[in-house]
Amino acid sequence: MTVEEKLEIQQYIKEQTAKMEVEENTTANFDTYDTPNAFTGDEDDDGTQTVDLTDPEYAYSIKGPKKRNPKYSVKLNEVSYKDYKRDESRTTVQKVNANILEVNKNIRELARMLQHSIKLKNEQKLDGSIHWKRTNEALAKMHHRISVLSEKANELFDLKEATAQQAQKDILALLNSVGDPAFDNLQPSHIDFNPIGTDHFEFDIQINGEPVAIDWDKGNLIYQDYSEEVFLGNIDSPEEVIANIKKHLLS
């Protein structure tokens, strides 16, 4: 590819980017990326380098906002773990949760940037041959980094346990809404669960000293009667579930 052709591509992408920015401003008001200089010419840098705008391969650079809330976000290349841990302006709980929220916001921004590339590429009916060598290398590294990021997220979040706890709260809220004295004093401690899968749990509910078995399968509640299974409804249809609880558990 000649320098002239690269410059033509550069100009074209700038024009398309300007159009997308106008479209974004008229449809949504998203927060901006909080880590300036994170997108650089070197995929292996530590985030402190900047894009060389004289390089024809770069059509434009992405820079973060100048204003940041120092209490809830930091530039990763400016802080060590030791400094992060010793920061006395926030509690440990605040630091952990604020960091997770910040990462989530940044991932959303990254996903939106990739979607722009996908949309533009598809609209122009371009194939993978348009990618520069370093672009393909970056995509390969991106897959690896996403895998590592997923592993780290799993260390912070037990999906099965979190799903079970939410299902327990939902079932308890439904039973408390029935309006029957048998359910008035139910507490989370009265509900035990056994995981069958990530989205499937067996709940044993102590009601008046007797266990009642209700399965939670992807939001569907199934009452395990002594002789049959009774579908109570989906957690998103509380009126149906409450009506069936009254019919089958209180009859």
NUNUDREN-54178 format. One record per residue (C-alpha): x negated, y negated, z. Coordinates in steps of 0.05 Angstrom, whole numbers, padded with zeros to 5 digits. Last residue first. Example, Ala and Ser with C-alpha at 12.3 -4.5 7.8 and 13.67 -1.06 7.14 Angstrom:
NUNUDREN-54178
<node px="-00273" py="00021" pz="00143"/>
<node px="-00246" py="00090" pz="00156"/>
end
This chain:
NUNUDREN-54178
<node px="01098" py="00520" pz="00998"/>
<node px="01041" py="00476" pz="01022"/>
<node px="00983" py="00501" pz="00980"/>
<node px="01020" py="00518" pz="00916"/>
<node px="01072" py="00463" pz="00905"/>
<node px="01041" py="00408" pz="00947"/>
<node px="00974" py="00421" pz="00915"/>
<node px="01007" py="00423" pz="00847"/>
<node px="01037" py="00354" pz="00856"/>
<node px="00971" py="00326" pz="00882"/>
<node px="00934" py="00354" pz="00821"/>
<node px="00984" py="00325" pz="00772"/>
<node px="00981" py="00256" pz="00805"/>
<node px="00905" py="00258" pz="00808"/>
<node px="00895" py="00267" pz="00733"/>
<node px="00820" py="00251" pz="00727"/>
<node px="00804" py="00308" pz="00775"/>
<node px="00835" py="00357" pz="00726"/>
<node px="00894" py="00401" pz="00743"/>
<node px="00915" py="00450" pz="00797"/>
<node px="00903" py="00514" pz="00757"/>
<node px="00924" py="00573" pz="00800"/>
<node px="00881" py="00636" pz="00803"/>
<node px="00918" py="00698" pz="00827"/>
<node px="00930" py="00748" pz="00883"/>
<node px="00900" py="00716" pz="00946"/>
<node px="00902" py="00647" pz="00916"/>
<node px="00839" py="00615" pz="00888"/>
<node px="00861" py="00545" pz="00871"/>
<node px="00829" py="00520" pz="00807"/>
<node px="00807" py="00447" pz="00800"/>
<node px="00780" py="00423" pz="00733"/>
<node px="00727" py="00370" pz="00737"/>
<node px="00673" py="00410" pz="00702"/>
<node px="00693" py="00472" pz="00742"/>
<node px="00712" py="00457" pz="00814"/>
<node px="00737" py="00520" pz="00849"/>
<node px="00785" py="00516" pz="00908"/>
<node px="00785" py="00566" pz="00965"/>
<node px="00826" py="00552" pz="01028"/>
<node px="00796" py="00574" pz="01094"/>
<node px="00842" py="00575" pz="01155"/>
<node px="00831" py="00534" pz="01219"/>
<node px="00887" py="00486" pz="01204"/>
<node px="00855" py="00472" pz="01135"/>
<node px="00782" py="00491" pz="01128"/>
<node px="00763" py="00480" pz="01056"/>
<node px="00718" py="00529" pz="01019"/>
<node px="00693" py="00500" pz="00954"/>
<node px="00664" py="00542" pz="00896"/>
<node px="00624" py="00500" pz="00848"/>
<node px="00615" py="00493" pz="00772"/>
<node px="00582" py="00435" pz="00735"/>
<node px="00509" py="00450" pz="00749"/>
<node px="00524" py="00524" pz="00759"/>
<node px="00556" py="00570" pz="00810"/>
<node px="00540" py="00525" pz="00869"/>
<node px="00572" py="00545" pz="00936"/>
<node px="00609" py="00492" pz="00974"/>
<node px="00631" py="00476" pz="01045"/>
<node px="00687" py="00428" pz="01062"/>
<node px="00708" py="00415" pz="01135"/>
<node px="00644" py="00373" pz="01147"/>
<node px="00669" py="00325" pz="01093"/>
<node px="00728" py="00308" pz="01140"/>
<node px="00801" py="00330" pz="01139"/>
<node px="00844" py="00297" pz="01192"/>
<node px="00905" py="00280" pz="01150"/>
<node px="00905" py="00343" pz="01108"/>
<node px="00954" py="00387" pz="01147"/>
<node px="00994" py="00325" pz="01165"/>
<node px="01016" py="00318" pz="01092"/>
<node px="01009" py="00254" pz="01053"/>
<node px="00976" py="00285" pz="00992"/>
<node px="00926" py="00228" pz="00987"/>
<node px="00879" py="00258" pz="01039"/>
<node px="00876" py="00321" pz="00996"/>
<node px="00857" py="00280" pz="00934"/>
<node px="00804" py="00240" pz="00971"/>
<node px="00773" py="00304" pz="00999"/>
<node px="00771" py="00335" pz="00929"/>
<node px="00737" py="00273" pz="00900"/>
<node px="00687" py="00269" pz="00957"/>
<node px="00668" py="00343" pz="00949"/>
<node px="00662" py="00334" pz="00874"/>
<node px="00614" py="00275" pz="00886"/>
<node px="00572" py="00317" pz="00934"/>
<node px="00571" py="00375" pz="00885"/>
<node px="00548" py="00330" pz="00828"/>
<node px="00493" py="00300" pz="00870"/>
<node px="00468" py="00369" pz="00892"/>
<node px="00467" py="00395" pz="00820"/>
<node px="00434" py="00333" pz="00793"/>
<node px="00378" py="00331" pz="00845"/>
<node px="00350" py="00262" pz="00833"/>
<node px="00281" py="00234" pz="00849"/>
<node px="00240" py="00293" pz="00825"/>
<node px="00287" py="00300" pz="00766"/>
<node px="00270" py="00229" pz="00745"/>
<node px="00196" py="00248" pz="00745"/>
<node px="00210" py="00307" pz="00700"/>
<node px="00251" py="00264" pz="00653"/>
<node px="00195" py="00213" pz="00649"/>
<node px="00145" py="00267" pz="00631"/>
<node px="00190" py="00291" pz="00574"/>
<node px="00200" py="00219" pz="00551"/>
<node px="00125" py="00210" pz="00551"/>
<node px="00115" py="00271" pz="00508"/>
<node px="00167" py="00250" pz="00457"/>
<node px="00137" py="00180" pz="00455"/>
<node px="00068" py="00207" pz="00442"/>
<node px="00093" py="00240" pz="00379"/>
<node px="00130" py="00177" pz="00358"/>
<node px="00067" py="00135" pz="00370"/>
<node px="00026" py="00182" pz="00326"/>
<node px="00078" py="00175" pz="00271"/>
<node px="00075" py="00100" pz="00278"/>
<node px="-00001" py="00101" pz="00278"/>
<node px="00000" py="00134" pz="00210"/>
<node px="00050" py="00084" pz="00182"/>
<node px="00121" py="00106" pz="00174"/>
<node px="00154" py="00094" pz="00106"/>
<node px="00148" py="00168" pz="00087"/>
<node px="00199" py="00186" pz="00140"/>
<node px="00257" py="00167" pz="00095"/>
<node px="00291" py="00101" pz="00077"/>
<node px="00364" py="00094" pz="00057"/>
<node px="00364" py="00019" pz="00071"/>
<node px="00423" py="00026" pz="00119"/>
<node px="00391" py="00087" pz="00150"/>
<node px="00325" py="00053" pz="00165"/>
<node px="00360" py="-00009" pz="00192"/>
<node px="00404" py="00033" pz="00237"/>
<node px="00347" py="00076" pz="00262"/>
<node px="00302" py="00017" pz="00276"/>
<node px="00357" py="-00020" pz="00313"/>
<node px="00373" py="00043" pz="00352"/>
<node px="00301" py="00047" pz="00374"/>
<node px="00305" py="-00023" pz="00402"/>
<node px="00370" py="-00007" pz="00438"/>
<node px="00340" py="00055" pz="00470"/>
<node px="00281" py="00014" pz="00494"/>
<node px="00327" py="-00037" pz="00526"/>
<node px="00367" py="00017" pz="00561"/>
<node px="00302" py="00048" pz="00585"/>
<node px="00282" py="-00019" pz="00614"/>
<node px="00347" py="-00026" pz="00652"/>
<node px="00340" py="00044" pz="00681"/>
<node px="00268" py="00030" pz="00701"/>
<node px="00290" py="-00032" pz="00738"/>
<node px="00346" py="00005" pz="00774"/>
<node px="00296" py="00058" pz="00795"/>
<node px="00247" py="00006" pz="00820"/>
<node px="00301" py="-00030" pz="00859"/>
<node px="00322" py="00035" pz="00892"/>
<node px="00252" py="00053" pz="00915"/>
<node px="00234" py="-00017" pz="00938"/>
<node px="00299" py="-00029" pz="00975"/>
<node px="00294" py="00038" pz="01012"/>
<node px="00222" py="00023" pz="01031"/>
<node px="00243" py="-00045" pz="01059"/>
<node px="00228" py="-00109" pz="01022"/>
<node px="00183" py="-00169" pz="01031"/>
<node px="00132" py="-00126" pz="01067"/>
<node px="00096" py="-00101" pz="01005"/>
<node px="00046" py="-00050" pz="01032"/>
<node px="00072" py="00007" pz="00989"/>
<node px="00071" py="-00034" pz="00925"/>
<node px="00002" py="-00060" pz="00941"/>
<node px="-00024" py="00010" pz="00951"/>
<node px="00012" py="00035" pz="00889"/>
<node px="-00024" py="-00018" pz="00849"/>
<node px="00008" py="-00080" pz="00820"/>
<node px="-00006" py="-00123" pz="00759"/>
<node px="-00002" py="-00071" pz="00704"/>
<node px="00068" py="-00051" pz="00727"/>
<node px="00096" py="-00121" pz="00720"/>
<node px="00140" py="-00129" pz="00780"/>
<node px="00215" py="-00131" pz="00791"/>
<node px="00263" py="-00141" pz="00849"/>
<node px="00233" py="-00195" pz="00892"/>
<node px="00193" py="-00227" pz="00836"/>
<node px="00257" py="-00245" pz="00799"/>
<node px="00231" py="-00259" pz="00730"/>
<node px="00227" py="-00321" pz="00686"/>
<node px="00180" py="-00320" pz="00626"/>
<node px="00223" py="-00271" pz="00589"/>
<node px="00190" py="-00211" pz="00556"/>
<node px="00154" py="-00212" pz="00490"/>
<node px="00166" py="-00170" pz="00428"/>
<node px="00120" py="-00180" pz="00369"/>
<node px="00135" py="-00187" pz="00296"/>
<node px="00120" py="-00156" pz="00229"/>
<node px="00058" py="-00118" pz="00251"/>
<node px="00024" py="-00078" pz="00197"/>
<node px="-00004" py="-00143" pz="00167"/>
<node px="-00052" py="-00150" pz="00227"/>
<node px="-00059" py="-00224" pz="00240"/>
<node px="-00007" py="-00219" pz="00295"/>
<node px="-00054" py="-00176" pz="00337"/>
<node px="-00006" py="-00150" pz="00389"/>
<node px="-00024" py="-00162" pz="00462"/>
<node px="-00065" py="-00122" pz="00511"/>
<node px="-00047" py="-00116" pz="00584"/>
<node px="00000" py="-00056" pz="00580"/>
<node px="-00052" py="-00004" pz="00599"/>
<node px="-00072" py="00013" pz="00528"/>
<node px="-00063" py="00080" pz="00495"/>
<node px="-00011" py="00061" pz="00443"/>
<node px="-00054" py="00003" pz="00420"/>
<node px="-00020" py="-00052" pz="00382"/>
<node px="00023" py="-00073" pz="00439"/>
<node px="00093" py="-00067" pz="00467"/>
<node px="00089" py="-00074" pz="00543"/>
<node px="00063" py="-00145" pz="00535"/>
<node px="00119" py="-00173" pz="00577"/>
<node px="00154" py="-00125" pz="00624"/>
<node px="00224" py="-00149" pz="00643"/>
<node px="00262" py="-00132" pz="00580"/>
<node px="00322" py="-00177" pz="00572"/>
<node px="00390" py="-00172" pz="00604"/>
<node px="00446" py="-00162" pz="00555"/>
<node px="00499" py="-00213" pz="00536"/>
<node px="00540" py="-00179" pz="00483"/>
<node px="00574" py="-00188" pz="00416"/>
<node px="00555" py="-00257" pz="00390"/>
<node px="00484" py="-00258" pz="00415"/>
<node px="00473" py="-00188" pz="00388"/>
<node px="00495" py="-00206" pz="00317"/>
<node px="00448" py="-00266" pz="00316"/>
<node px="00391" py="-00222" pz="00340"/>
<node px="00408" py="-00171" pz="00286"/>
<node px="00404" py="-00224" pz="00231"/>
<node px="00337" py="-00250" pz="00257"/>
<node px="00310" py="-00179" pz="00257"/>
<node px="00332" py="-00168" pz="00185"/>
<node px="00295" py="-00231" pz="00163"/>
<node px="00232" py="-00212" pz="00202"/>
<node px="00236" py="-00142" pz="00173"/>
<node px="00238" py="-00170" pz="00102"/>
<node px="00179" py="-00217" pz="00114"/>
<node px="00136" py="-00160" pz="00141"/>
<node px="00156" py="-00115" pz="00084"/>
<node px="00135" py="-00168" pz="00034"/>
<node px="00070" py="-00178" pz="00073"/>
<node px="00056" py="-00104" pz="00069"/>
<node px="00069" py="-00105" pz="-00006"/>
<node px="00020" py="-00163" pz="-00015"/>
<node px="-00033" py="-00128" pz="00026"/>
<node px="-00028" py="-00068" pz="-00020"/>
<node px="00000" py="00000" pz="00000"/>
end
